[in-house]
Amino acid sequence: MGDAHVSSLTGQTLVLCRIGTQDYALPLDAALRIVPLPALTVIPDSRPEICGWLNLYGRHVPVLDGRRLVGDPPHYDLSSHIVIINGEQDAATPVLGLLVDQVYGLISHLPTAMHPLKRTEAAGNLFCGIIQHDHRSCPVFDVAELRRMAA
């Protein structure tokens, strides 16, 4: 993410990524690192949203399929990336990966810039809000929900 742009606004910093044709974001403080898509170990009978397990420095980390989460058909190639998300209690421990098509930047936003989403049974808890970036709506993943899904 060396060429990422960070705006001068103060507030929460988000990692911007693309899944399919839609932009998404997740809090930078939850993103431990970004890794290119390696070979994943597929575990038979695992939950459908888990596309495999990543061996990350000897630690096996479940990887959530970002496309499946947002209702897009699976399609990944060697340009795809995995955002490694840290543990809630231990910020240095990877607990899951999120497979995305592309990670392309960082943005900072003021707390008032995020429009919270009303939690409904139909919408689920996958997103905690929406921000506007480059005149596009960008849903923000609820990291606690991602952690729950991978547990």
C-alpha positions in Angstrom: 0.0 0.0 0.0 3.0 2.3 -0.5 1.3 4.4 -3.1 -1.9 4.8 -1.1 -3.2 8.4 -0.6 -4.2 9.5 2.9 -6.1 12.7 3.1 -5.3 15.4 5.7 -8.6 15.1 7.5 -8.4 13.9 11.1 -10.5 11.0 12.1 -10.7 7.3 11.4 -8.5 5.9 8.6 -10.0 3.3 6.3 -8.5 0.8 3.9 -10.2 1.0 0.6 -10.7 -2.1 -1.5 -12.7 -3.3 -4.4 -14.9 -6.4 -4.6 -16.4 -6.9 -8.0 -17.4 -3.5 -9.2 -18.1 -2.0 -5.7 -15.7 -0.1 -3.4 -15.7 -1.1 0.3 -13.7 -0.1 3.3 -12.6 -1.4 6.7 -10.8 0.4 9.6 -7.1 0.5 9.2 -6.6 -0.2 12.9 -8.1 -3.7 12.2 -5.9 -4.4 9.2 -2.7 -6.1 10.2 -1.3 -6.5 6.7 -2.2 -7.0 3.0 -0.9 -10.1 1.3 -1.1 -11.2 -2.4 -3.4 -14.2 -2.9 -1.4 -17.4 -2.2 -2.6 -20.9 -2.5 -5.3 -21.5 0.1 -6.0 -24.8 1.8 -9.7 -25.8 1.2 -11.3 -27.5 4.2 -14.2 -29.8 3.2 -17.5 -29.0 4.9 -16.3 -25.6 6.1 -18.8 -22.7 6.2 -19.7 -21.5 2.7 -18.3 -18.0 3.3 -14.9 -19.4 4.2 -13.0 -19.9 0.9 -10.0 -21.6 2.6 -7.3 -21.3 5.2 -4.0 -19.4 4.8 -0.8 -20.5 6.4 0.6 -17.2 7.6 4.0 -17.7 9.2 2.9 -21.0 10.7 -0.5 -19.8 11.9 -3.6 -21.1 10.0 -6.0 -18.2 9.4 -9.5 -18.7 7.9 -10.2 -16.5 4.8 -13.6 -15.1 4.2 -14.6 -14.9 0.5 -15.5 -11.2 0.0 -17.4 -11.9 -3.1 -19.6 -14.4 -1.4 -20.2 -12.0 1.5 -21.5 -9.3 -0.8 -23.5 -11.6 -3.2 -21.1 -11.6 -6.1 -20.1 -14.8 -7.9 -16.7 -16.1 -6.9 -13.9 -15.1 -9.2 -10.3 -14.4 -8.1 -7.0 -14.4 -9.8 -3.4 -13.8 -9.0 -4.0 -10.0 -8.7 -6.4 -10.6 -5.7 -5.4 -9.8 -2.2 -6.1 -10.9 1.3 -6.5 -8.2 4.0 -5.3 -9.8 7.3 -7.5 -8.7 10.2 -6.2 -8.7 13.7 -7.8 -10.0 16.9 -10.0 -7.9 19.0 -8.0 -8.4 22.2 -4.6 -8.8 20.5 -3.9 -6.4 17.7 -0.7 -8.3 16.7 -2.4 -11.7 16.2 -4.0 -12.4 12.8 -7.5 -14.0 13.2 -8.9 -13.9 9.7 -8.4 -12.8 6.2 -10.8 -11.1 3.8 -10.3 -12.0 0.2 -10.8 -8.9 -2.1 -10.1 -8.1 -5.7 -7.9 -5.1 -5.1 -6.7 -3.0 -2.2 -6.1 0.5 -3.6 -5.7 3.1 -0.9 -6.3 4.7 2.4 -8.6 7.6 3.4 -9.3 9.4 6.6 -12.8 10.7 7.4 -14.4 12.6 10.2 -16.7 10.6 12.4 -19.7 12.6 11.1 -18.8 11.7 7.5 -19.9 8.1 8.0 -23.6 7.5 7.6 -24.6 4.7 10.0 -26.7 1.9 8.7 -29.9 0.8 10.5 -29.5 -2.8 11.6 -32.3 -4.9 10.1 -32.8 -8.6 9.6 -32.7 -8.1 5.8 -29.5 -6.0 5.8 -27.7 -8.1 8.4 -24.7 -6.8 10.3 -22.0 -7.0 7.7 -21.6 -3.2 7.4 -21.6 -0.6 10.1 -22.0 2.5 7.8 -21.4 4.1 4.4 -19.0 6.8 3.5 -18.7 8.8 0.2 -15.5 8.5 -1.7 -14.9 10.0 -5.1 -18.6 10.5 -5.5 -19.3 6.8 -4.8 -21.0 5.2 -1.8 -18.6 3.0 0.0 -19.9 0.5 2.6 -17.7 0.0 5.6 -17.3 -3.5 6.9 -18.2 -4.2 10.5 -15.0 -5.9 11.7 -16.6 -7.4 14.8 -19.1 -9.1 12.5 -16.3 -10.4 10.2 -14.5 -11.8 13.3 -17.7 -13.5 14.4 -18.3 -15.1 11.0 -14.8 -16.6 10.9 -14.9 -17.9 14.5 
